Amino acid sequence: MGSSYKMPAAIQIFSSAILVSSDNMAFSNVCICLFLCFLFCLSSSSIAITPPSPRALLLPVTKDPSTKQYIVQIKQRTPFVPVKLALDLGGESLWVDCGISYVSSTYKPLHCRSSLCSLLKSTWGCGECYPGPRPGCMDHPCAITPGCNNHSCHIWPENSITRTNTLGEVAKDVVSLQSTDGSNPGPIVSVPELVFTCADTSLLQGLAKGVKGMAGLGRTPIGLPSQFSNAFNFPQKFAMCLSSSTGVLFFGDGPYIMLPGIDVSTGLTYTPLIMNHVGAPWTKNVEGNDPSGEYFIGVKGIRVDGELIPINKKLLQINKEGYGGTKISTVVPYTTMETSIYNAVTNAFVNSIAKFPRVAERVKAVAPFKVCYRSNTLDSTRVGYSGPPITLVLQNETTSWTFFGSNAFVTINNAVVCLGILDGGVGQVTSIVIGGHQLQNAILEFDLARSRLGFTPSLLVINPFGTGSVPFLNETSSEYFIKVTSIKINGKRVAINKKLFTIDREGKGGTKISTGRPYTVLKPSIYKAISEVFINELSNATRVDPVAPFGACFSAKSIVSTSVGPVVPPIDLILQSKNVYWRIFGSNSMMQVNKDVVCLGFVDGGDRLTTSIVIGGHQIEDNLLEFDLSKSILGFSSSLLFRQTTCANFNFTSRI
């Protein structure tokens, strides 16, 4: 049995956080920043093991650009086979195509008289094999064949994208996936008998290329959240963070750690999950019409730019036939609304944006959208194009979910952007379906045990990179000193003589900011302590010979590079309190000395250095620093690269 593989620390914080969205060109600096790359970098020779009790599991999620479907991949069968699946948030189960090339020595059909089959309310019967080719059996003989066995349980797996279903055999087989503690990858774990449905190949119609089924996360006994919770005895809870390229899906409890080391699970807003006791009309079959496994929330009203818009409140409620209400979906690419709601929202949006100081120019609609603008007539921000926020008012006026910027607009091309909400028609079954585009770059936590949804606003809005203000010190000097109380690397406090942080009677010690020093210079004991911890935290990167004046250098090939620089442990200067810190990360902490070598951009200043820490030019590049002399405070932003801009982007040449 092989041992679990420990990922390099540099890769544990995923680097493709800084990709630009193909849909909206907004800066996807968050969901994608979830240590996902390392999942694909795990050794292919690792053998799946089952540790006692992982606290959580995770799956990387990619977005197929042509179909807008969200794709996950698991390993199933014996021997293991990678299986790509379309993510179906409300789907009742995992279903897989068994019509072609399903071979597994651990496949077990579920007996039609089993208690689980009764729980699934299958009424298909319990007969023998048909004398001729059985429907769904293709050309296989009536033997022990995946999807075609005597006395097996059958239900109706659904392709929720094409809204079609077909009869399928319920079975069990082994599945493996990655475990995690929320911030680091754990060993590969397996579920020996995960229940799924064997479907006919015809059900794959409409799915992305290479996809072999759908991963159902619905509120059902055989939904993946319930099965994983039962298998590993962790909370019946899952969370997802989607993006225009790569996201992540957690099963189990938090935390949910984002680049660089931020737990976004602490900032969730909660709203109740509502049960729709009638399933969707297209899922009705011989099993009857059980309660929906989809996720509904209670929307009480809608505001556009703060103004409550008039809509038929009855449409926001679920009626006896299961019509109306609001649900969340990963199979619908954009939010759709019943026609009268859509008209009210778009009319309010168009009227509100017309009042903006900068006139937004309407252009010809681009299907499937109806409200489109010339992009250069809209203000562009780090969270997307500026427009009136659309707010879903939930259980009370103080609890709401707002879409704006990159979640509201869809970039069509370099010249056109459109409001990413669609008219679902007068007969739309669910009045509001919140689609994938509006879910991107937000954490959604589905707590099934408590029947509640936790959500964040767009993570593009949250700025966890150490902004704030700090008082100036040492008023007798013309230089700018700030109070550093401690230093952390990757969240771990560095052991440093605290006396060095203070300015003594002779004016020695402390921390100042300097444009005369190209790199941050440190007292020898501070430099040694920082270097040792930094090197230890970056232990899986390849060390190379130092390049003067730097002492800690690494092979560039062993460190993941992003648009904000190398992915390395963040260095935090803790200021007047633990909640106020200056984060030095990526391009501000590392120096590329040549194409093969990067070095920690801090220098040993020697014993003759008067000031203990001199923050040099390299560390303040692309940081906005505001020196307020009248108030004697420094305001700082940390790296602007996280906001998809730089200090070179001020417009010196023309009026906007």
GICOR-V644141 format. One record per residue. N is the residue number from 1. D_LAST is the distance of its C-alpha to the last C-alpha in whole Angstrom. Layout:
n = (N/N)
d_last = (D_LAST/D_LAST)
//
This chain:
n = (1/2/3/4/5/6/7/8/9/10/11/12/13/14/15/16/17/18/19/20/21/22/23/24/25/26/27/28/29/30/31/32/33/34/35/36/37/38/39/40/41/42/43/44/45/46/47/48/49/50/51/52/53/54/55/56/57/58/59/60/61/62/63/64/65/66/67/68/69/70/71/72/73/74/75/76/77/78/79/80/81/82/83/84/85/86/87/88/89/90/91/92/93/94/95/96/97/98/99/100/101/102/103/104/105/106/107/108/109/110/111/112/113/114/115/116/117/118/119/120/121/122/123/124/125/126/127/128/129/130/131/132/133/134/135/136/137/138/139/140/141/142/143/144/145/146/147/148/149/150/151/152/153/154/155/156/157/158/159/160/161/162/163/164/165/166/167/168/169/170/171/172/173/174/175/176/177/178/179/180/181/182/183/184/185/186/187/188/189/190/191/192/193/194/195/196/197/198/199/200/201/202/203/204/205/206/207/208/209/210/211/212/213/214/215/216/217/218/219/220/221/222/223/224/225/226/227/228/229/230/231/232/233/234/235/236/237/238/239/240/241/242/243/244/245/246/247/248/249/250/251/252/253/254/255/256/257/258/259/260/261/262/263/264/265/266/267/268/269/270/271/272/273/274/275/276/277/278/279/280/281/282/283/284/285/286/287/288/289/290/291/292/293/294/295/296/297/298/299/300/301/302/303/304/305/306/307/308/309/310/311/312/313/314/315/316/317/318/319/320/321/322/323/324/325/326/327/328/329/330/331/332/333/334/335/336/337/338/339/340/341/342/343/344/345/346/347/348/349/350/351/352/353/354/355/356/357/358/359/360/361/362/363/364/365/366/367/368/369/370/371/372/373/374/375/376/377/378/379/380/381/382/383/384/385/386/387/388/389/390/391/392/393/394/395/396/397/398/399/400/401/402/403/404/405/406/407/408/409/410/411/412/413/414/415/416/417/418/419/420/421/422/423/424/425/426/427/428/429/430/431/432/433/434/435/436/437/438/439/440/441/442/443/444/445/446/447/448/449/450/451/452/453/454/455/456/457/458/459/460/461/462/463/464/465/466/467/468/469/470/471/472/473/474/475/476/477/478/479/480/481/482/483/484/485/486/487/488/489/490/491/492/493/494/495/496/497/498/499/500/501/502/503/504/505/506/507/508/509/510/511/512/513/514/515/516/517/518/519/520/521/522/523/524/525/526/527/528/529/530/531/532/533/534/535/536/537/538/539/540/541/542/543/544/545/546/547/548/549/550/551/552/553/554/555/556/557/558/559/560/561/562/563/564/565/566/567/568/569/570/571/572/573/574/575/576/577/578/579/580/581/582/583/584/585/586/587/588/589/590/591/592/593/594/595/596/597/598/599/600/601/602/603/604/605/606/607/608/609/610/611/612/613/614/615/616/617/618/619/620/621/622/623/624/625/626/627/628/629/630/631/632/633/634/635/636/637/638/639/640/641/642/643/644/645/646/647/648/649/650/651/652/653/654/655/656)
d_last = (64/61/60/56/53/51/48/46/44/41/41/42/38/36/34/32/30/27/27/24/25/26/25/22/21/21/22/26/27/30/32/32/33/36/39/39/40/43/44/44/45/49/52/53/57/56/59/58/59/60/59/61/58/54/52/49/49/45/44/41/39/37/35/36/33/35/37/35/38/38/41/43/46/50/53/56/60/62/62/58/56/52/51/47/47/44/43/44/43/46/48/52/53/52/54/54/55/59/60/59/60/60/63/64/67/66/65/67/67/67/70/70/72/70/69/65/66/67/64/62/64/65/68/68/71/73/75/76/74/75/77/75/71/69/66/63/66/65/68/69/72/73/73/71/68/65/64/67/70/73/73/69/67/64/61/58/55/52/49/46/44/46/48/52/54/58/61/61/63/62/63/62/61/60/56/55/51/49/50/48/48/44/43/45/47/51/53/54/56/57/59/62/62/59/59/57/58/59/57/58/56/55/53/50/49/45/45/43/44/47/47/50/50/48/48/49/47/49/51/54/57/56/53/51/50/54/56/54/55/58/59/57/58/54/52/52/48/45/41/39/35/34/31/30/32/34/35/39/41/44/47/49/48/45/43/40/39/35/34/34/37/36/38/36/39/39/36/37/37/41/41/45/45/47/50/50/54/54/52/50/52/52/54/57/60/63/62/61/58/57/55/51/50/47/44/44/42/42/39/40/36/33/30/26/24/27/29/32/32/36/38/41/42/45/43/42/46/48/51/54/54/51/48/45/43/40/41/39/39/39/40/37/34/32/33/35/36/38/37/37/35/33/32/32/29/27/27/26/23/22/23/21/18/18/18/14/12/10/12/13/15/19/21/24/26/27/30/31/28/27/24/21/18/15/14/10/10/11/10/12/14/17/19/18/15/15/17/20/23/26/29/33/35/38/41/40/37/36/36/34/32/28/26/22/20/22/25/23/21/23/21/23/21/18/17/19/19/22/23/26/29/32/34/38/40/42/45/43/45/43/40/38/38/35/34/33/30/29/32/30/29/31/35/37/41/44/47/50/52/50/49/45/42/40/36/33/29/27/28/24/24/27/26/30/29/30/28/29/30/33/35/35/39/41/40/43/41/37/36/34/37/36/39/40/43/43/42/42/41/41/42/45/46/47/50/49/51/49/50/48/45/46/46/50/51/51/47/48/46/43/39/37/33/33/31/34/36/34/36/37/41/43/47/49/50/47/46/49/48/45/46/49/47/44/46/48/46/45/48/48/45/48/48/48/49/47/45/45/44/43/46/45/44/44/44/40/42/43/40/37/34/31/27/27/30/34/35/38/39/36/37/37/37/38/37/39/40/40/37/35/34/32/32/32/32/32/30/31/34/35/35/36/38/39/39/42/41/39/40/40/37/40/42/46/46/49/52/50/47/47/44/44/41/38/35/34/31/31/31/28/26/22/23/21/24/24/27/27/30/31/32/33/31/29/26/26/24/26/25/21/22/24/20/19/17/18/18/17/13/11/8/11/10/6/4/0)
//
